[in-house]
Amino acid sequence: AIETISPKQMGLSAHKPEELYGGHSLEASARIMTSILENNATKAQKEVVIANAATALYAVDDTLSITDAVAKAQESLESGRALNAFIKFIAN
């Protein structure tokens, strides 16, 4: 079954599309991605990444509530674990 989850249900804010724009070039997009992984991005950029990661966690782990999945995703980003995982991924 398909489930629709709102930012409010996740404990996150709704953001305007222009707040999430990915840049004019591959380099600009890469800088935004790096700033998100380094936890230095805008609130909107970080929250959309947290929402996407939480949705993936929620989809694969039926023991997690959506708010627990958000907490796990946020902790991974803020602790640097997401950045470390990305660095390992691109090194291989």
N, C-alpha and C positions, 0 to 999 in steps of 0.2 A: 504494500500500500504506500502511496505517496503521501508524505506529510509536509505541510508548509509550516515553517518556523520563522517567526518574526525576530528582528533584532531585539525588540523589547523582551520576548520570551527568553532570549539568550543573555539578558542583562547588558546589552550593548545599545549604542545609539544608532538611529537611522542617519544616513549621510547622503548628501547630494552627489550626483554623478561627477560633477566637476571637482569634488574633493578627492576623488579616486582616480583621476586621470593619470595614465601611465607614462606620460612623457612623449616627446616628439621623435625620439630615436631609440635604437637599441641601447645605446650608451646611457641615455637618460633613464630608461626603464631599469637598466642594471643598477644604476645609482640608487634609484628608489627601492629596489629589492634589497640591496645591501643595507640601506638605512633602516629598512623594516627589520631585517635580521639582526642588526646591531642595536635595535630598540631605540632608534633615534628618529623615527618617522613621525608623521602627523598622527593624531588620534584616529582619524578616519582610515588612513592607510593601515595602521596596526589592527584596528578593529575588523576590517574586512578580511585580513589574513587570519586573525583569530577565529572569526566566524567560519571561514572555509575549513580551517584545520579542525575546529570543533565539530563541524558537520560530518567530516570524514571519520573522526573518532566515534561519534555518536552512531554512525551507520554501521561500523564494524564491531562495536562493543555494546551488546544489548544490556549490559549491567550498568552502563553510564546513563545518567540523566543528561539532558542537553546542558544544564548549568554546570554539571561536573565536567563535561567535555570541554566547555568554555574555560573552566578553571585550569584544566590540564594544558590546553593549548596556550593560554596566557602565561602560565608558569614556564612552559618550554621556551616561549619567545623571550620573556623577561629575564630568565636565568642564563640565557646564552646557549641552551641546549639545541635549539633549532638552528642557530648559526653553526655550531659545531657539527651537527648532523649534515648540514649543507656542505660544509668544507670537506668532510669525509666523502660525501657523495661525489663531488666534482673531482676529488683527488684520484678516484678509481676509474 
